[in-house]
Structures are given as C-alpha cells and as structure tokens.
C-alpha cells in the first residue's frame, strides 16, 4: 500500500484532532462540519483520565458518512489485544468499511504507574499487541505466546453479519526513536506526535525507514498522519497564549515529548517544578505558562494568525507528515476548519 499527501479526490489530506476541550455534542457538530468542508479524518484522543476515545468515535460514526475516524490513541495496557480488535470490529460495523483507524500508544507515566501499570519493555509489549490485533482483524484464529500477550485459539466470533477481514489499519502513536523504528517494522502507520518540531520529524523518518527496511518495505508504505496543535486567531498574542497553556501542561507532565524536540532540560525542569507534576491545577499551570517564551510556542505548534498557521503546517508536510491532524485550540474552531478546507500546500 502506498500513501501520499493527496486524498482520493486529489486534494491535500487533512484531519481534525479532538480531545476534551469541547463538549462531546459540540465535537459531533465539529466533525460533521469538518466532513462538509472536505476534511478526510478525525482522530479522538484518550488523554489523561478525562475522556475515553471509543465513545466519541462511535458518536462521530453515527452522524457522518465518509470521514475516517481514528483512535488517537488508546493504550495497549488497559485493553488487551482481543478487546482492541473486538472494539475496532464493532466500530467498523457502525461506520462502514474503510473508515476506522486504530491508533495504539504506550501510555505515559506518572499516570500509568498511578493505576498500577508497569510500562517497562514498552516496545516489545507494543509489538506483540499490534501483531495480534492485526491478525485478529484479518479474522485469523490466533495462538500467540509472547512475553506480554498470551492468547490461545481465539478469533473474532462473528455469527451475525459480515465475517470477512476488517478494513482497519493499525497505527502506533510513537514518539521515541526506538518505538518509531519498531513502528516502521510492524505497523501500518505511525501516528506522529504533536508538540514536536518539524526538525524532529527528520529523525523520526530515519527511524521509520530503518524499521521498514527490516520488513522489506519502503517508508512510502508507512502512513504518517501527524497531530499538530493549531491555535488560530486573528489576534496573534491570544493564539500564542492558548497554545502556551497546553505546552505548559506537557512540559511538566509528559517531558519525553519535549525532549524529543530539543527543548532545554532547564526549561523542562523549571516548568515541572512550577506545576508540580500530574495532575496540575489551573493556578499551577498559570505559573508555568509565564515561563514559556513565544519562540518555544512557534517551534512546537502552528499558532498565530491564519497565514502563520498554514505556513507552519506546510513545514510539517515538508518534513514527512502525510496528513496534518489539526488540534483546534482557538475559540473559533470553525475558523480553523475553513482555513484548511482547501488544503495547505
């Protein structure tokens, strides 16, 4: 399978990324509007302990016709591989073929540790999960004796309805280069992270290509949508401040993402001390925001006036992103959708 920047209608592929910033019913309306404006994909986060991904995905599938719907991302620790495959099969039944995208990630600490999950040996655990999930979605009978995944004589038990192979590609939400290399080796695609710089993408592509070569594939066979924070406003300072809040949370709570983009350890430590780890309250986040310079916001996000956002998204596309998945942080998400309705290249 080969991928390009273009959607099936010849336009630039573009998607929207949703977390918990807006109420679910408002998100449903945003997804409908994005579909009307020609957006190709919607990816739903499962971040923190705020909102699961599967419930909104089902809601989006019920009110749209064509837009692809992805989990961005569920984790491989709290749902076993059989449940992941069963869930994606059910979503395909609801949405129809060729619409569901399964994104799986390795979760993060301290959240995982606080609920009793030991994430050691994360790359191997991810590989085993993806391998078995893909086989189950192909409607195989699977026995697998791994270090993290152990199943015996299981298959998707479809008695009523279509029992043919599911059309659900499996993506890994990878950030670290070891996980990125493994993704190139065994997954259908990499859901590349946000709050990283376009320069980071080049190292990620090198790792993906190394992994792809191990499985006798070209990197062109690995799909590469990428989450991109897009804080758009006609008032540039307002747009930057909206993005600064999110950056502050991630600097203090998921510093591995920032390290991958070369953010200084001093700044990471300083912000972490200010907000006090996870979970952080609004007052602590405000203290941390004051430490984030504009240059870091511009480095890690597409923020500012519409033309500034479009230019930054083009940078990610020029550095290996095949489909920008835009997270609307501004107060007018329809503005962002409108600005990208005709593509970005």
ChimeraX attribute file (.defattr): number of C-alpha atoms within 10 A of each C-alpha:
attribute: neighborCount
match mode: 1-to-1
recipient: residues
	/A:1	9
	/A:2	9
	/A:3	15
	/A:4	16
	/A:5	20
	/A:6	14
	/A:7	15
	/A:8	10
	/A:9	8
	/A:10	9
	/A:11	17
	/A:12	23
	/A:13	24
	/A:14	27
	/A:15	29
	/A:16	27
	/A:17	24
	/A:18	23
	/A:19	22
	/A:20	15
	/A:21	11
	/A:22	14
	/A:23	9
	/A:24	17
	/A:25	12
	/A:26	11
	/A:27	20
	/A:28	20
	/A:29	14
	/A:30	20
	/A:31	28
	/A:32	18
	/A:33	16
	/A:34	26
	/A:35	22
	/A:36	14
	/A:37	16
	/A:38	23
	/A:39	28
	/A:40	23
	/A:41	26
	/A:42	28
	/A:43	29
	/A:44	26
	/A:45	23
	/A:46	22
	/A:47	17
	/A:48	15
	/A:49	8
	/A:50	10
	/A:51	15
	/A:52	18
	/A:53	20
	/A:54	19
	/A:55	12
	/A:56	23
	/A:57	22
	/A:58	16
	/A:59	17
	/A:60	25
	/A:61	24
	/A:62	13
	/A:63	12
	/A:64	19
	/A:65	13
	/A:66	17
	/A:67	23
	/A:68	23
	/A:69	28
	/A:70	28
	/A:71	28
	/A:72	28
	/A:73	24
	/A:74	25
	/A:75	23
	/A:76	22
	/A:77	20
	/A:78	13
	/A:79	13
	/A:80	15
	/A:81	23
	/A:82	18
	/A:83	13
	/A:84	24
	/A:85	26
	/A:86	18
	/A:87	15
	/A:88	24
	/A:89	25
	/A:90	15
	/A:91	23
	/A:92	21
	/A:93	15
	/A:94	15
	/A:95	24
	/A:96	17
	/A:97	15
	/A:98	15
	/A:99	21
	/A:100	30
	/A:101	23
	/A:102	26
	/A:103	26
	/A:104	25
	/A:105	22
	/A:106	21
	/A:107	21
	/A:108	16
	/A:109	16
	/A:110	14
	/A:111	16
	/A:112	17
	/A:113	11
	/A:114	9
	/A:115	10
	/A:116	8
	/A:117	15
	/A:118	12
	/A:119	16
	/A:120	8
	/A:121	10
	/A:122	16
	/A:123	19
	/A:124	16
	/A:125	18
	/A:126	25
	/A:127	22
	/A:128	20
	/A:129	24
	/A:130	26
	/A:131	16
	/A:132	22
	/A:133	24
	/A:134	22
	/A:135	15
	/A:136	23
	/A:137	23
	/A:138	18
	/A:139	20
	/A:140	15
	/A:141	13
	/A:142	17
	/A:143	14
	/A:144	14
	/A:145	11
	/A:146	13
	/A:147	10
	/A:148	16
	/A:149	19
	/A:150	15
	/A:151	15
	/A:152	10
	/A:153	9
	/A:154	14
	/A:155	19
	/A:156	19
	/A:157	10
	/A:158	12
	/A:159	7
	/A:160	6
	/A:161	7
	/A:162	9
	/A:163	13
	/A:164	10
	/A:165	14
	/A:166	22
	/A:167	17
	/A:168	23
	/A:169	20
	/A:170	26
	/A:171	29
	/A:172	29
	/A:173	26
	/A:174	24
	/A:175	24
	/A:176	17
	/A:177	16
	/A:178	14
	/A:179	25
	/A:180	28
	/A:181	24
	/A:182	23
	/A:183	30
	/A:184	30
	/A:185	24
	/A:186	22
	/A:187	22
	/A:188	21
	/A:189	27
	/A:190	28
	/A:191	31
	/A:192	27
	/A:193	20
	/A:194	21
	/A:195	23
	/A:196	24
	/A:197	24
	/A:198	23
	/A:199	15
	/A:200	16
	/A:201	23
	/A:202	15
	/A:203	17
	/A:204	24
	/A:205	21
	/A:206	16
	/A:207	22
	/A:208	26
	/A:209	23
	/A:210	20
	/A:211	24
	/A:212	23
	/A:213	14
	/A:214	14
	/A:215	11
	/A:216	9
	/A:217	16
	/A:218	17
	/A:219	22
	/A:220	14
	/A:221	16
	/A:222	24
	/A:223	25
	/A:224	25
	/A:225	24
	/A:226	25
	/A:227	25
	/A:228	29
	/A:229	28
	/A:230	30
	/A:231	30
	/A:232	30
	/A:233	23
	/A:234	13
	/A:235	11
	/A:236	15
	/A:237	13
	/A:238	18
	/A:239	22
	/A:240	26
	/A:241	21
	/A:242	21
	/A:243	27
	/A:244	27
	/A:245	19
	/A:246	16
	/A:247	25
	/A:248	26
	/A:249	25
	/A:250	20
	/A:251	26
	/A:252	26
	/A:253	23
	/A:254	20
	/A:255	17
	/A:256	17
	/A:257	19
	/A:258	23
	/A:259	15
	/A:260	19
	/A:261	19
	/A:262	12
	/A:263	19
	/A:264	10
	/A:265	13
	/A:266	9
	/A:267	16
	/A:268	23
	/A:269	13
	/A:270	15
	/A:271	28
	/A:272	24
	/A:273	14
	/A:274	21
	/A:275	24
	/A:276	16
	/A:277	18
	/A:278	16
	/A:279	15
	/A:280	15
	/A:281	12
	/A:282	12
	/A:283	11
	/A:284	19
	/A:285	22
	/A:286	16
	/A:287	15
	/A:288	25
	/A:289	21
	/A:290	14
	/A:291	15
	/A:292	19
	/A:293	11
	/A:294	14
	/A:295	9
	/A:296	14
	/A:297	25
	/A:298	18
	/A:299	17
	/A:300	22
	/A:301	26
	/A:302	31
	/A:303	35
	/A:304	27
	/A:305	18
	/A:306	20
	/A:307	14
	/A:308	15
	/A:309	23
	/A:310	21
	/A:311	15
	/A:312	23
	/A:313	27
	/A:314	18
	/A:315	16
	/A:316	23
	/A:317	21
	/A:318	14
	/A:319	18
	/A:320	19
	/A:321	26
	/A:322	23
	/A:323	29
	/A:324	28
	/A:325	29
	/A:326	26
	/A:327	24
	/A:328	27
	/A:329	24
	/A:330	23
	/A:331	14
	/A:332	12
	/A:333	19
	/A:334	15
	/A:335	16
	/A:336	24
	/A:337	23
	/A:338	15
	/A:339	16
	/A:340	23
	/A:341	20
	/A:342	15
	/A:343	17
	/A:344	18
	/A:345	14
